[in-house]
Amino acid sequence: MIFVQICLGSSCHLKNSMQIVELFQKELEKLGLENDIILNGGFCFGKCNREGVSIMVDDDIFTGVTVESFGNFFEDIIIPRLKAGG
């Protein structure tokens, strides 16, 4: 099981965090992964000065995720963790 939090704080909200949430939900549904990932919203991971949205995966924080880069983030970060057993 992987725990994912997407920052919904003011700065990330302005950088389209709600669209990132929607993309995440659609991808999980499309791949049938709803039971393998816990998806939550969070508030401020302290990375507000960076471009894009901050996402915490388990205990690791990733920054700079945009609508355009979401697919790469999912393929490069989420899929390998799922294959490794969470």
C-alpha positions as protocol buffer text, in pm:
chain_id: "A"
residue {
  index: 1
  type: MET
  ca { x: 0 y: 0 z: 0 }
}
residue {
  index: 2
  type: ILE
  ca { x: 133 y: 342 z: -97 }
}
residue {
  index: 3
  type: PHE
  ca { x: 26 y: 658 z: 83 }
}
residue {
  index: 4
  type: VAL
  ca { x: 6 y: 968 z: -140 }
}
residue {
  index: 5
  type: GLN
  ca { x: -73 y: 1320 z: -22 }
}
residue {
  index: 6
  type: ILE
  ca { x: -116 y: 1605 z: -265 }
}
residue {
  index: 7
  type: CYS
  ca { x: -65 y: 1952 z: -123 }
}
residue {
  index: 8
  type: LEU
  ca { x: -383 y: 2158 z: -139 }
}
residue {
  index: 9
  type: GLY
  ca { x: -238 y: 2462 z: 38 }
}
residue {
  index: 10
  type: SER
  ca { x: -274 y: 2811 z: -109 }
}
residue {
  index: 11
  type: SER
  ca { x: 44 y: 2807 z: -316 }
}
residue {
  index: 12
  type: CYS
  ca { x: -12 y: 2459 z: -462 }
}
residue {
  index: 13
  type: HIS
  ca { x: -380 y: 2535 z: -516 }
}
residue {
  index: 14
  type: LEU
  ca { x: -277 y: 2825 z: -739 }
}
residue {
  index: 15
  type: LYS
  ca { x: -47 y: 2583 z: -925 }
}
residue {
  index: 16
  type: ASN
  ca { x: -344 y: 2354 z: -1013 }
}
residue {
  index: 17
  type: SER
  ca { x: -325 y: 2098 z: -733 }
}
residue {
  index: 18
  type: MET
  ca { x: -694 y: 2014 z: -779 }
}
residue {
  index: 19
  type: GLN
  ca { x: -625 y: 1918 z: -1141 }
}
residue {
  index: 20
  type: ILE
  ca { x: -341 y: 1696 z: -1019 }
}
residue {
  index: 21
  type: VAL
  ca { x: -585 y: 1527 z: -778 }
}
residue {
  index: 22
  type: GLU
  ca { x: -828 y: 1466 z: -1065 }
}
residue {
  index: 23
  type: LEU
  ca { x: -551 y: 1326 z: -1286 }
}
residue {
  index: 24
  type: PHE
  ca { x: -442 y: 1096 z: -1003 }
}
residue {
  index: 25
  type: GLN
  ca { x: -798 y: 972 z: -947 }
}
residue {
  index: 26
  type: LYS
  ca { x: -851 y: 906 z: -1318 }
}
residue {
  index: 27
  type: GLU
  ca { x: -521 y: 720 z: -1351 }
}
residue {
  index: 28
  type: LEU
  ca { x: -592 y: 503 z: -1045 }
}
residue {
  index: 29
  type: GLU
  ca { x: -937 y: 420 z: -1178 }
}
residue {
  index: 30
  type: LYS
  ca { x: -809 y: 350 z: -1530 }
}
residue {
  index: 31
  type: LEU
  ca { x: -543 y: 110 z: -1399 }
}
residue {
  index: 32
  type: GLY
  ca { x: -761 y: -43 z: -1126 }
}
residue {
  index: 33
  type: LEU
  ca { x: -525 y: 71 z: -850 }
}
residue {
  index: 34
  type: GLU
  ca { x: -782 y: 226 z: -614 }
}
residue {
  index: 35
  type: ASN
  ca { x: -708 y: -40 z: -349 }
}
residue {
  index: 36
  type: ASP
  ca { x: -329 y: -11 z: -379 }
}
residue {
  index: 37
  type: ILE
  ca { x: -290 y: 360 z: -310 }
}
residue {
  index: 38
  type: ILE
  ca { x: -434 y: 580 z: -36 }
}
residue {
  index: 39
  type: LEU
  ca { x: -483 y: 925 z: -190 }
}
residue {
  index: 40
  type: ASN
  ca { x: -529 y: 1221 z: 44 }
}
residue {
  index: 41
  type: GLY
  ca { x: -496 y: 1596 z: 42 }
}
residue {
  index: 42
  type: GLY
  ca { x: -248 y: 1771 z: 267 }
}
residue {
  index: 43
  type: PHE
  ca { x: -155 y: 2125 z: 357 }
}
residue {
  index: 44
  type: CYS
  ca { x: 186 y: 2281 z: 302 }
}
residue {
  index: 45
  type: PHE
  ca { x: 487 y: 2054 z: 294 }
}
residue {
  index: 46
  type: GLY
  ca { x: 711 y: 2360 z: 319 }
}
residue {
  index: 47
  type: LYS
  ca { x: 814 y: 2361 z: -47 }
}
residue {
  index: 48
  type: CYS
  ca { x: 606 y: 2661 z: -159 }
}
residue {
  index: 49
  type: ASN
  ca { x: 893 y: 2841 z: -330 }
}
residue {
  index: 50
  type: ARG
  ca { x: 921 y: 2573 z: -596 }
}
residue {
  index: 51
  type: GLU
  ca { x: 745 y: 2547 z: -930 }
}
residue {
  index: 52
  type: GLY
  ca { x: 451 y: 2308 z: -951 }
}
residue {
  index: 53
  type: VAL
  ca { x: 266 y: 2109 z: -687 }
}
residue {
  index: 54
  type: SER
  ca { x: 423 y: 1922 z: -396 }
}
residue {
  index: 55
  type: ILE
  ca { x: 331 y: 1556 z: -351 }
}
residue {
  index: 56
  type: MET
  ca { x: 429 y: 1333 z: -60 }
}
residue {
  index: 57
  type: VAL
  ca { x: 465 y: 964 z: -144 }
}
residue {
  index: 58
  type: ASP
  ca { x: 501 y: 770 z: 178 }
}
residue {
  index: 59
  type: ASP
  ca { x: 769 y: 983 z: 352 }
}
residue {
  index: 60
  type: ASP
  ca { x: 927 y: 1133 z: 39 }
}
residue {
  index: 61
  type: ILE
  ca { x: 831 y: 1478 z: -90 }
}
residue {
  index: 62
  type: PHE
  ca { x: 838 y: 1547 z: -462 }
}
residue {
  index: 63
  type: THR
  ca { x: 806 y: 1900 z: -596 }
}
residue {
  index: 64
  type: GLY
  ca { x: 741 y: 2061 z: -929 }
}
residue {
  index: 65
  type: VAL
  ca { x: 462 y: 1829 z: -1044 }
}
residue {
  index: 66
  type: THR
  ca { x: 252 y: 2003 z: -1306 }
}
residue {
  index: 67
  type: VAL
  ca { x: -45 y: 1896 z: -1515 }
}
residue {
  index: 68
  type: GLU
  ca { x: 199 y: 1855 z: -1803 }
}
residue {
  index: 69
  type: SER
  ca { x: 453 y: 1648 z: -1607 }
}
residue {
  index: 70
  type: PHE
  ca { x: 201 y: 1435 z: -1416 }
}
residue {
  index: 71
  type: GLY
  ca { x: 226 y: 1138 z: -1654 }
}
residue {
  index: 72
  type: ASN
  ca { x: 604 y: 1120 z: -1611 }
}
residue {
  index: 73
  type: PHE
  ca { x: 571 y: 1155 z: -1233 }
}
residue {
  index: 74
  type: PHE
  ca { x: 321 y: 868 z: -1220 }
}
residue {
  index: 75
  type: GLU
  ca { x: 533 y: 643 z: -1444 }
}
residue {
  index: 76
  type: ASP
  ca { x: 868 y: 728 z: -1281 }
}
residue {
  index: 77
  type: ILE
  ca { x: 766 y: 738 z: -913 }
}
residue {
  index: 78
  type: ILE
  ca { x: 435 y: 565 z: -850 }
}
residue {
  index: 79
  type: ILE
  ca { x: 453 y: 264 z: -1084 }
}
residue {
  index: 80
  type: PRO
  ca { x: 801 y: 150 z: -964 }
}
residue {
  index: 81
  type: ARG
  ca { x: 688 y: 172 z: -601 }
}
residue {
  index: 82
  type: LEU
  ca { x: 384 y: -40 z: -679 }
}
residue {
  index: 83
  type: LYS
  ca { x: 604 y: -297 z: -855 }
}
residue {
  index: 84
  type: ALA
  ca { x: 838 y: -300 z: -555 }
}
residue {
  index: 85
  type: GLY
  ca { x: 545 y: -383 z: -331 }
}
residue {
  index: 86
  type: GLY
  ca { x: 467 y: -39 z: -196 }
}
